[in-house]
Amino acid sequence: MSMRSKPNRRRTTTPRRDGKIVVRGVQRDRPDLRKLSRAVIAMTQAEAEREAQAQQEHKGIERRPEDSTDE
């Protein structure tokens, strides 16, 4: 029996300087509903956080003490 080693199948990665991420879809007969629902929930939570942060910033601008002296 010869002791052959398996070829190294590990892909060499080069560092990307442009910061782009490539996503390729895989067609399936049925979508993974659990994964899809987690993605939708995460997107909705992120949107709610952005809206809440924008609302807090808007309230902070309205309640500035220097603005209230002009009334």
N, C-alpha and C positions, 0 to 999 in steps of 0.2 A: 504494500500500500504506500502510495506516495503522499507526503504531507504537504499538500498545496495550501497556501493561504488564500483566503478569499480576497478578491480585489477590493480596494478601498472605494466604497460607493458613496462615501460622504461627499456632499457637494462643497466645493470651496466657495465661500462667499466673499464678495468684494464689498468693502464699505461704500455705501451710496452717499454721495455728497448732496444730491438734489432733494433728498427727504421724501421722495415719492414712494408710495406703497402701491403695489399691484395686487389686485384681488381677482381671482378667476373663479367663476361659478362652476359648479358641478351639477349637471342636470340629473335629477332623481325622479322616480315615479311619483313619490309623495314627498312633500316638503317636511322638514323636521319642525313640527309645530312648537315643540318645547324651545328650540333654539330661536325660532322666529319670534315667539312671544317674549322671550327674554330680551331680544334686541329691541322690540317695540317698547317694552317697559323702560329699558335704559334710555332710549331716545326721549320718551315722554318725561322721565325724571330730569334729564339734563335740560330739557326745554323749560320745565317748571322752575328749576333752579335759576336759569338765566332770567326768566320773567320776574322772579322774586328779587333777584339782585338788582335788576333794573328799576323795580318799584322802590326798593330801599334807597337807591341812589337818587331817584326822583324826589322822594320824601325828604331826603337830606338837603337837597337843593332848595326846596320850598321853605324849610324851617331854619334857614340861616339867620342868625341874630342881626347881621348887618342889613338884611333885606327887610326886617320887620320895622326898622326905624324910619323907613321911607313912607310909611302909611299915614 
